[in-house]
Amino acid sequence: MTWMRPQDGRSGLMRAEARYPVKERRIVFDEHNLVAAIERVLPDFEAIWQATPHQAEVTVAHGRFQLRSQHPDYLTQASRALASRGAPTRTTCRIAIVTLANPALTAPDWPTSTFRERPMEALLSETPYRLHYFPELQFWQIYDRDRAIGLQIMPTHDGFPPWDPGSPLRNFLQWHLGEETGSLLHGGTLGLGDRGVLLAGEGGSGKSSTVLAGIFGGLSSVGDDYVYVETDTLIARPLFETLKQDRAGLERLNRHTHPAIPQEDNWQGKRQFYMPDVAAWPMPEALPLCALLLPQITGGNRTALAPVTRKEAFLALAPSGVTQIHCDRQRLFRIAAEVSRQLPAYRLTLGTDPQEIVYVLRRFLEDR
Amino acid sequence: MTGRFSRSSPDIVHEDFDGDLVILNLQTGEYFGLNLAAATLWNEIMAGRDPTLAAGDAGTRFVGRLQELGLVIASDDPPETTAPLSLDAVPVVDVYSDLSDLILADPIHDVDEAAGWPKRPDEG
């Protein structure tokens, strides 16, 4: 399918609608009108952008993101979590974070009974548009790749999904930064000097615990959950400063009373905090990867590394990212495969002593 | 069941790892693993050749399995010419049901306080 942008972004219907009261400006989405519906919402962007008072700017993985919101709290929260480092070298992305009640917005609506996520994504795959809709929360993220503009629409100013404070605007990062040789990947990182490892595995594999032990044990990191990975250089770049660990894990690391770590649990029953607040020194802007490690908790006392096949590595790296990052899944699948083919991969059987785990990882990195 | 077959949709994507294949159905989130013999036949199909002519009964069973899984459909186009294949193993398609559309990939608790660090909370 070849997609062509219409010459006039605003249809006659839209111009007519502008005369109607605000409450009438609503567009019902379905699979048959998907592109047209997006093209009725996005023309509101410039008016919304101009009228949205609070702003912030971050540079993430060399991409500049200008953010505007009706409420300053969201920007404070997002700026805290996003890893803003270095100078921008890519085009600027503008994202407006608004509520459904914004008077300048043609409010989108998609009845739950007709919403099917994967077919919707397939319909958009050949267009410049990307869309994520979470019907339970009426949470929308709409993006135009050509214009690098995005709308995050929520029912209320704090109507975001519970995971959003830890990895805000995650889909927008992928939609703007994702390219032929780069993508967000779901994995943690640890490094020593200019050598790093990517840790991949499903939740509960010990990935985040290992990253945190490494950070407290003197290793560097560019992220414990999502990183941006370039396949031509095998460099990982930070996206988020967020770290998470539950109380028991923090006690094992003897960091449960750290002043920068809150005593309250987040939605996952974990304490959420930020890398610059707990790391002994600034973390790098980039980490060249030399291996892919698959942590595994077995209950054994000793930490050990054993080679695994590229296929095993891929099956640990790809699925969670492909599931959690929307409307660009084919790219994630392909980039995860490319990384799995290029990096030697090892199963990291975790012992029970964090210091011993870090010692093994340090030796591994020193030997690369 | 002979002839030419093709991916059932553009949302069937695959990657090669030293001869083994992993297929993902982007529409359903289902993952499949193909051993070397199955990957050989898959590549025959992707090249427009008829696996039932190339590998006989094994090819017929393989195509049936792929159709059952919704990965390929029969095509109206004639197949490319093919030469007989010698497979060194039975073609196997694994269905990775545990990887299909993980709902949340970061569940609560990496650690069990009493049992050591780190430890799965569901371990005894």
Chai-1 contact restraints between the chains, C-beta under 6 A:
chainA,res_idxA,chainB,res_idxB,connection_type,confidence,min_distance_angstrom,max_distance_angstrom,comment,restraint_id
A,R118,B,Q27,contact,1.0,0.0,6.0,A-B,restraint_1
A,A122,B,D11,contact,1.0,0.0,6.0,A-B,restraint_2
A,E202,B,A105,contact,1.0,0.0,6.0,A-B,restraint_3
A,G203,B,A105,contact,1.0,0.0,6.0,A-B,restraint_4
A,G203,B,D106,contact,1.0,0.0,6.0,A-B,restraint_5
A,G203,B,P107,contact,1.0,0.0,6.0,A-B,restraint_6
A,G204,B,P107,contact,1.0,0.0,6.0,A-B,restraint_7
A,G204,B,R120,contact,1.0,0.0,6.0,A-B,restraint_8
A,G206,B,D110,contact,1.0,0.0,6.0,A-B,restraint_9
A,G206,B,P118,contact,1.0,0.0,6.0,A-B,restraint_10
A,S208,B,D110,contact,1.0,0.0,6.0,A-B,restraint_11
A,S209,B,D110,contact,1.0,0.0,6.0,A-B,restraint_12
A,S209,B,P118,contact,1.0,0.0,6.0,A-B,restraint_13
A,D246,B,H109,contact,1.0,0.0,6.0,A-B,restraint_14
A,D246,B,V111,contact,1.0,0.0,6.0,A-B,restraint_15
A,A248,B,V111,contact,1.0,0.0,6.0,A-B,restraint_16
A,A248,B,E113,contact,1.0,0.0,6.0,A-B,restraint_17
A,G249,B,D110,contact,1.0,0.0,6.0,A-B,restraint_18
A,G249,B,V111,contact,1.0,0.0,6.0,A-B,restraint_19
A,R252,B,W117,contact,1.0,0.0,6.0,A-B,restraint_20
A,Q268,B,I108,contact,1.0,0.0,6.0,A-B,restraint_21
A,G269,B,I108,contact,1.0,0.0,6.0,A-B,restraint_22
A,I297,B,P118,contact,1.0,0.0,6.0,A-B,restraint_23
A,I297,B,K119,contact,1.0,0.0,6.0,A-B,restraint_24
A,I297,B,R120,contact,1.0,0.0,6.0,A-B,restraint_25
A,R310,B,F17,contact,1.0,0.0,6.0,A-B,restraint_26
A,R310,B,D18,contact,1.0,0.0,6.0,A-B,restraint_27
A,K311,B,F17,contact,1.0,0.0,6.0,A-B,restraint_28
A,K311,B,D20,contact,1.0,0.0,6.0,A-B,restraint_29
A,P319,B,L99,contact,1.0,0.0,6.0,A-B,restraint_30
A,S320,B,L102,contact,1.0,0.0,6.0,A-B,restraint_31
A,S320,B,A105,contact,1.0,0.0,6.0,A-B,restraint_32
A,T323,B,D101,contact,1.0,0.0,6.0,A-B,restraint_33
A,T323,B,L102,contact,1.0,0.0,6.0,A-B,restraint_34
A,R329,B,L26,contact,1.0,0.0,6.0,A-B,restraint_35
A,Q330,B,V13,contact,1.0,0.0,6.0,A-B,restraint_36
A,F333,B,V13,contact,1.0,0.0,6.0,A-B,restraint_37
A,F333,B,L24,contact,1.0,0.0,6.0,A-B,restraint_38
A,A337,B,E15,contact,1.0,0.0,6.0,A-B,restraint_39
A,T352,B,G116,contact,1.0,0.0,6.0,A-B,restraint_40
A,T352,B,W117,contact,1.0,0.0,6.0,A-B,restraint_41
